[in-house]
Amino acid sequence: MILPVFFYFVLIIILLDKSINKFGHVFSYVSIYLLLAFMVFRYGYGNDFFNYETLFNHYKYFPSLDFDFEYLYKYINIVLPDFQYIVGVQSVLFVIAFFLLLKTMKEYEVNPSLVSLLFFLNPYLFLIHLTAFRQSMAISIFVMFFCFYILSRRKFFLILGGIIPCLFHKAAIIYLLIPILYFFLSSLWSRSVGVKVIFISIIASLSLYLLETLTVGIFSKYMVYIEGGSLQAVSVTNVIYICLLSFFIFSSKPLFFKDLKVYRYTYLFSIISVCFMVMSLFFPMISRLTLFFDFFIPFLLVCSSYRVTLNYTGKQVVVIIPRWCVFSILTSIYLIRNITFLKSEIWYNGFGIYRSIIL
């Protein structure tokens, strides 16, 4: 079973926090190497592994085959000698993106243990990266360019982050909206929560229309990921998770963010992801699109405080939600999602047993 290995792996990652032990740097390197080994040496793990391996062979021996505009993914298939190198490239990009974002957020006093816990316990975030090769590469590249933008404040990186991921996965065309949203970010932030939700919902809907129009049939292929017989249980879990996540995001306030623009970006990405989650309840094929912005949710949650303003007998009362309570609830729901994830036959067949080239 993957669960014992998975949770042991998460516990090791938590040790990278220097506030827990004085050997923080040592455990940081150990965590990186464990994560790389876990990802690089996997074989036949995930639903799409052998499909991508077959695709690799097609493009290796028939390079003239059409691959839409995903040119960069096509060419690395042609250049690299074996599919296991593709696995390695995807793994390295993912690890670099995660730790670069972690390092970038370090100046905002982000707690790496909590980020890692929320990130790796979510089966619909981390495990899907192990099977969605092109999408994972596109997301990792966007995250890396976003980090470069935060560190340098050069809009050039934001533009590259919108263009280059499309050359790995055509659905990443949604990132082209980010440079556009950049110019509306300040004015949008001053609006009420209702206006924000309406505006972002419109953007998300237009994004879906753009994706379906420019990349015909992109959603139909995701229909195979609907969880068959366990759909009802999974849907209930998803509804609970979306409601809790939405509440925590909307009640979040910047706590450690020194630069509010960074907070606003992570907040915006998180809301877009939640909008896609809601849409996926009615159109399950959209669920994979949430992955494009899910990467930032753990960072927003860890770097925020939580308070809700209530009107009580004509007076405004501010209710502060303890952070330990937020993380305890989220950890619990993630554990439940892991159970429902592996109860689904389609996911269990792909992820229930870890397989590796060295085992």
C-alpha positions in Angstrom: 0.0 0.0 0.0 1.1 3.5 -0.8 -0.4 5.2 2.4 2.3 4.0 4.9 5.1 5.1 2.6 3.3 8.3 1.8 2.7 9.4 5.4 6.2 8.5 6.4 7.4 10.6 3.5 5.3 13.5 4.7 6.7 13.2 8.2 10.3 13.4 6.9 9.4 16.5 5.0 8.1 18.2 8.1 11.5 17.8 9.7 13.0 20.4 7.4 11.6 23.1 9.6 14.4 24.5 11.7 12.0 25.5 14.4 11.5 21.8 15.1 15.1 20.7 15.2 18.6 22.2 15.1 19.5 20.2 12.1 17.1 21.9 9.8 19.5 22.3 6.8 20.4 18.6 7.0 16.8 17.5 6.9 16.1 20.0 4.1 18.6 18.2 1.8 17.3 14.8 3.0 13.7 15.9 2.2 14.7 17.1 -1.3 16.6 13.8 -2.1 13.7 11.7 -0.7 11.2 13.6 -2.8 13.4 13.3 -5.9 13.9 9.6 -5.4 10.2 9.0 -4.8 9.4 10.7 -8.1 12.3 10.0 -10.4 12.4 6.2 -9.8 8.7 5.6 -10.1 7.6 3.3 -12.9 4.1 2.4 -14.0 2.8 4.6 -11.2 -0.3 6.7 -12.0 -3.1 6.3 -14.5 -1.3 7.9 -17.5 2.2 6.5 -17.1 2.0 3.9 -19.9 -0.1 6.2 -22.1 2.7 8.8 -22.0 5.3 6.1 -22.5 3.5 5.0 -25.6 3.3 8.6 -26.8 7.0 8.9 -26.2 7.7 6.0 -28.5 5.4 7.4 -31.2 7.2 10.7 -31.3 10.6 9.1 -31.0 10.1 7.1 -34.1 7.5 9.2 -35.9 8.5 12.8 -35.1 6.3 14.2 -37.9 3.1 13.4 -36.0 1.1 16.5 -35.1 1.2 17.6 -31.5 -0.9 20.8 -31.6 1.2 23.6 -30.3 2.8 21.7 -27.5 6.2 21.9 -29.2 8.5 21.9 -26.2 7.0 18.7 -24.9 7.2 17.1 -28.3 10.9 18.0 -28.7 12.0 16.7 -25.3 10.4 13.4 -26.3 12.5 13.4 -29.5 15.7 14.5 -27.8 15.8 12.3 -24.7 16.8 8.7 -25.2 14.4 7.0 -22.8 11.0 7.7 -21.3 12.5 7.4 -17.8 14.3 10.6 -18.6 11.0 12.3 -19.2 10.0 11.1 -15.7 13.2 12.6 -14.4 12.6 16.0 -16.1 9.1 16.2 -14.8 10.2 15.3 -11.3 13.1 17.8 -11.2 10.9 20.6 -12.5 8.3 19.8 -9.8 10.8 19.7 -7.0 12.5 23.0 -8.2 9.1 24.7 -8.4 8.0 23.7 -5.0 11.3 24.5 -3.2 11.8 27.7 -5.2 8.3 28.9 -4.2 9.1 27.8 -0.6 12.3 29.8 -0.7 10.6 32.8 -2.3 8.0 32.9 0.4 10.6 32.5 3.1 10.9 36.3 3.4 7.3 36.3 4.5 8.1 34.0 7.4 6.2 31.1 5.8 6.3 27.9 7.9 7.7 25.2 5.5 6.3 22.4 7.7 2.7 23.5 7.5 3.0 24.2 3.7 4.5 20.8 3.1 1.8 19.1 5.2 -1.1 20.8 3.4 0.5 20.3 0.0 1.5 16.7 0.2 -1.5 15.4 2.1 -3.9 16.6 -0.6 -4.1 13.5 -3.0 -5.7 15.6 -5.7 -2.7 17.9 -5.7 0.5 16.0 -5.2 -0.5 12.5 -6.5 -2.0 13.9 -9.7 1.3 15.6 -10.5 2.8 12.1 -10.6 0.5 11.0 -13.5 -0.1 14.3 -15.4 3.3 14.7 -17.0 2.6 17.5 -19.5 0.3 19.4 -17.1 2.8 19.0 -14.2 5.6 20.4 -16.3 3.5 23.4 -17.4 2.4 24.2 -13.9 6.0 23.8 -12.5 7.3 26.2 -15.2 4.6 28.8 -14.4 5.4 28.6 -10.7 9.1 29.1 -11.4 8.5 32.2 -13.5 6.1 33.5 -11.0 8.8 33.2 -8.3 11.3 35.0 -10.6 8.7 37.7 -11.0 8.3 38.1 -7.2 12.1 38.2 -6.7 12.9 40.6 -9.5 9.6 42.5 -10.0 10.2 42.2 -13.7 6.9 41.8 -15.7 8.9 40.0 -18.4 8.9 36.9 -16.2 5.1 37.1 -15.8 4.7 37.2 -19.5 7.0 34.2 -20.0 5.1 32.4 -17.3 1.9 32.8 -19.4 3.5 31.7 -22.7 6.0 28.9 -22.2 3.7 26.5 -20.2 1.3 26.5 -23.2 4.1 24.8 -25.2 4.0 21.8 -22.8 0.2 21.5 -22.3 -2.4 23.3 -24.4 -4.8 23.7 -21.4 -2.1 26.0 -19.8 -3.3 28.6 -22.2 -5.3 29.7 -19.2 -2.1 31.2 -17.9 -2.2 33.8 -20.6 -4.9 35.5 -18.5 -2.5 36.2 -15.7 -0.6 39.1 -17.4 -4.1 40.6 -18.2 -5.3 40.2 -14.6 -2.1 41.9 -13.5 -3.5 45.3 -14.7 -6.9 44.8 -12.9 -5.4 43.4 -9.6 -5.3 46.7 -7.7 -8.8 47.9 -8.6 -10.3 44.4 -8.1 -8.8 44.1 -4.6 -10.7 47.2 -3.4 -14.0 45.7 -4.4 -16.4 43.7 -2.1 -16.2 39.9 -1.8 -19.3 39.5 -4.0 -17.8 41.6 -6.8 -14.6 39.6 -6.6 -16.4 36.3 -6.8 -18.5 37.5 -9.8 -15.5 39.0 -11.6 -13.4 35.9 -11.1 -16.3 33.6 -12.0 -16.7 35.5 -15.3 -13.0 35.2 -16.0 -13.1 31.4 -15.2 -16.1 30.9 -17.5 -14.4 32.9 -20.3 -11.3 30.8 -19.7 -13.3 27.6 -20.2 -14.8 28.9 -23.3 -11.4 30.0 -24.6 -9.9 26.6 -23.8 -12.7 24.6 -25.5 -12.7 26.9 -28.5 -9.0 26.9 -29.2 -8.3 23.3 -28.1 -11.3 21.3 -29.3 -12.2 18.3 -27.2 -9.9 19.1 -24.3 -12.5 18.3 -21.7 -13.9 15.1 -23.2 -10.6 13.2 -22.4 -11.0 14.0 -18.7 -14.4 12.2 -18.5 -12.5 9.0 -17.8 -11.5 10.4 -14.4 -15.0 10.4 -13.1 -15.0 8.1 -10.0 -17.6 5.6 -11.2 -19.3 3.8 -8.3 -17.8 6.0 -5.6 -18.8 9.2 -7.2 -21.4 10.0 -4.5 -19.0 9.6 -1.6 -16.3 11.6 -3.4 -18.7 14.3 -4.3 -19.8 14.7 -0.7 -16.2 14.9 0.4 -15.5 17.5 -2.3 -18.5 19.6 -1.3 -17.4 19.7 2.3 -13.8 20.5 1.3 -14.8 23.3 -1.1 -17.1 24.9 1.5 -14.4 24.8 4.2 -11.7 25.9 1.8 -13.9 28.8 0.5 -14.7 29.9 4.1 -11.0 29.9 5.1 -9.9 31.7 2.0 -12.5 34.4 2.2 -11.9 34.9 5.9 -8.1 35.1 5.4 -6.1 38.3 6.0 -2.5 38.9 5.3 -0.4 38.0 8.3 3.2 37.4 7.1 3.0 39.1 3.7 5.3 42.2 3.6 4.3 42.8 -0.1 0.5 42.9 -0.4 0.8 42.4 -4.2 2.2 38.9 -3.6 -0.7 38.2 -1.2 -3.2 39.4 -3.7 -1.8 37.1 -6.4 -1.9 34.0 -4.2 -5.4 35.0 -3.1 -6.5 35.5 -6.7 -5.0 32.2 -7.8 -6.7 30.4 -4.8 -10.1 31.9 -5.6 -9.8 30.9 -9.3 -9.0 27.4 -8.2 -12.0 27.3 -5.9 -14.2 28.5 -8.8 -13.0 25.6 -10.9 -13.7 23.3 -8.0 -17.3 24.4 -7.8 -17.7 24.0 -11.6 -16.2 20.5 -11.4 -19.1 19.4 -9.1 -21.4 19.9 -12.1 -18.9 19.2 -14.9 -16.3 16.6 -13.5 -14.1 16.9 -16.6 -13.1 20.4 -15.3 -11.6 19.0 -12.2 -8.1 18.7 -13.6 -8.1 22.4 -14.4 -8.1 23.3 -10.7 -4.5 21.9 -10.6 -3.2 24.9 -12.5 -3.8 27.1 -9.5 -3.9 24.7 -6.6 -0.2 25.0 -6.1 -0.6 28.3 -4.3 -3.4 27.5 -1.9 -1.2 26.0 0.9 1.0 29.1 0.8 -2.0 31.4 1.2 -3.4 29.4 4.0 -0.1 29.3 6.0 0.7 33.0 5.5 -2.8 34.2 6.6 -4.7 35.0 9.8 -8.4 34.3 10.0 -11.1 36.5 11.2 -14.8 37.1 10.4 -16.8 40.3 11.0 -20.3 39.6 12.2 -23.2 42.0 12.8 -24.5 41.3 16.3 -27.3 43.5 17.7 -26.3 46.3 15.4 -22.6 46.1 16.3 -19.8 44.6 14.3 -18.1 41.8 16.1 -14.7 40.4 14.9 -14.3 36.7 15.5 -10.7 35.5 15.3 -10.3 31.8 14.1 -7.3 30.2 15.7 -4.8 29.1 13.1 -4.3 25.7 14.8 -8.0 25.1 14.3 -7.8 25.9 10.6 -4.9 23.5 10.0 -6.5 20.7 12.2 -9.7 20.9 10.2 -7.8 20.9 6.8 -5.6 18.0 7.9 -8.6 16.0 8.9 -10.4 16.6 5.6 -7.3 15.7 3.6 -7.0 12.4 5.5 -10.6 11.7 4.5 -9.9 12.7 0.9 -7.0 10.2 0.9 -9.4 7.4 2.0 -12.1 8.3 -0.6 -9.3 8.7 -3.2 -8.1 5.1 -2.7 -11.6 3.7 -2.4 -12.2 4.7 -6.0 -11.2 1.8 -8.2 -9.8 4.0 -11.0 -7.5 5.8 -8.6 -6.5 2.8 -6.6 -5.4 0.9 -9.7 -3.1 3.8 -10.6 -1.9 4.9 -7.1 -2.7 2.1 -4.6 0.7 0.4 -4.9 3.9 2.3 -5.4 6.0 0.8 -8.2 9.7 1.8 -8.9 12.5 0.8 -11.3 14.7 0.0 -8.3 12.3 -2.2 -6.4 
